[in-house]
């Protein structure tokens, strides 16, 4: 699951010397929120976002601001005046989880993707959402089962083998130790589309055999009562 498999490859760019109006028009026409800024050589020198533009609106200027004094307002500013210089970038072979972490840690919405020759794409928070919904099968109507298991290979193997033996096709398995007692782990298993009767019989079996905490079917969460 690498950035190159999920990034937007056809990237619109701006040069530092163009007016902010160019970015506003491009964002409005295409429906994007971040635009990489490149030199003529293709080198990425910045990125401009819709937030950068909002922050530069004349209503935000204080008395005495140079642009306000000259009467130019927003039209007097260039992309280079408001862009984020030397932005975070990632390589095409970066793991999606790493890219997601960079976006989250730095509270940004997009990362230019560069290789040894220059800009090859952009990965945004929307691409991260698309990645998550695809790998978990949510966009294909998958169901999720959440377990609390002993932290051992055999415990997880038992559950997966049981599901497989019952003809359940697995999509994704994720484990977590966040906020969990030592010796245990949470396991989240997404399975491919199931009909109502299959879900009911499967839940009845799983809750008797394992520590099933909840399951999600057709977007609705059902907690297991103990």
N, C-alpha and C positions, 0 to 999 in steps of 0.2 A: 504494500500500500504506500506508494511513493507519490510525491508531489506532482511529478510529470504525468501521472495517470489521471489526475483530478483538476489540474490547473486550467485556467482559461488561456488558450494559446494565441488567439487573435487579440493582441493587446493594443489599445489605442494609447498614444503617448503625446506628451507636450514638450516643448523646449522651454528653458527657463525665461526667455525673453518675451514670450507672448503675454497678452493681457489676461487678467482673471476672467474677463467675459468669455474668452475661448473655452476655459474649463467649465464655466457655468453652462454654456450652450451644449458642450459635448455631454456633460452629465445628464442634462435634461433630455436631449434627443435619444441617447443610447440607454439611459436608465442605469448608470453605474455610479459608484460612490467614491472610487479611488482611481487616480490616473498617475502612472509613473512619469517622471520627468527625466528626459534623456538629453545628452549632448548630441551633436551631429554625428559623432563617432559611434553612437549607440550606448555609451556609458551611462548607467543609471546614476543620477546625481541627486534625485529627490523623489518625493511622492506628494501629491496634493489630494486632499479629501474634501468631501462636502462640509465636514466640520471646520476645516481650515478656512473655507470660503465664508461660512457663517460667522466665524470669529473675526473676519476681516470686513464685515459689512460696516458701512459708515455709521450706523447707529451705535456701534461699539466704540467709536473714536471718542477720546476725551478732548476737552478744549485745549487747543494748542498743538494738536497732532499735526505733523507736517503735511500729510495729504489733505487734511481738512482745511488748513490755512491756505493752501494753494488752490483750493476749490476743485480738486480733481476727484476726491473721494475714491470709490472703488475703481473707477476707470484709470486712476493714476498709478495703480499697483500692477506689478507683473507677477507671474507665477513664482519667480525666484524670491519674491518678497514674503510669500506666505507658505511656501512648501516646506515640508520636513526635509532637511538636508541630510545626506548620507543615511538613508533609511535602512532599516533591517531588510536583508534579502536572504533568500534561501536558494539552494541548488536544486536542480530537477530530481536528484536522487535522495533528497531529504525525506525522511518518514513523515507521513501526514500527522502523526501524533506530536512530533517535534514542532512542526509548523503551527499546529493548534496551540501548543504551549507558548510559543513566541507571541502569537496574537493575544492570548489571554494575559500573559505576564505583563505585556506592554500596552494593553488596552488599545490596540489598533485594529483596523478592519481589513488590511490587505498587505501582502508581501510580494514585491517583485521577485520573479524567478530568473536567475541568471546562470549562464554557463561560461566557459572560457571565451566565448565569442560575444557575449552580451545578453541582452534581455530576450528571454524565450517564452515568458508567460507571466501570469500573476495568479496568486492563490489568495482567495478572500474568505471571510467568515461564511459566506453563502456556500462556497465550495466545501468547507468543513462540514456544514449541515448536510449537504448532499452526500458527502462521504459517509457520515454517520448513519443516515437513514438507509443508505444502500447496503452497507456492510452488515447492519443489524436486520435487514429485510423488512423494515417498517413500511417502506413504500411498496412492498409486495404482499402486504397483509399477514406478516408473520406474527406468531405468538411468542411471548416471553415467559419464562419460568424462573423464579428467584429462590435460591436455596441457601441455607446455612449449613455448611459441611465441615467435617473434620479436615484439618489442613494436611491432607495426605494424597498421594497420587491415586491410591486405590479407591478412596471415597469418590473422587470425581470420575474415575474410570467406571465405577459401578453405575453411576447415574447415566453416563453417556451410553454405556453398553446396553442398559435397560431400555433407554429411549430407542436406540437403534434396533434392538430386537423386536420392539413393538411397531416397527415400520415408520417411525418418526424421522423425518429428514432434518438434520441440523443445519443451521445457518451460521451462527456465531456463538462463541463461548467467551465470556469475560469474567475474570475473578478480581476480587477486591479485598484488601485487608484494612481499609479505612474504617476506624472506629470499631474494630472487631476484637473480641477477646483473643488472647494468645492461644494458638492451637486450632483456631477456626478460620474460615474464610467464607465470604459471600461468593456465590457463583450465579451468574446470570446466563441463561441459555435461551437463544432465539431459535425457533424451529419454523420450518416452512408451513405454509397455509394448512390449517386444520378445519374440519367441519365441526359443527356444534356437538354432535354425538361423540366424536373422537375426543374433543377437548374435555367433555364432562367425564368420560370414563378414564382418561389419562390423569386428570386432576384427582379423581377418587383414588387411583392407585398411588400416585406420587405422594399425596398427603399422608397415606398410611405407611409408606415405606421410607420416606425421607423427611427431612425438616424443610418442607416447602413453605415459604413465607408469603408469597403472593404470586399471582400470574396475571398477565395482560393479554387480552384477546379482543380484537377489533377495536383497539385503542382504549378499552376500558380496563381499569385495574380492579382486581378482585383479591382482597386480603383473606388469608386463611385464618379462621377462628380456631383457637386452641381451647 
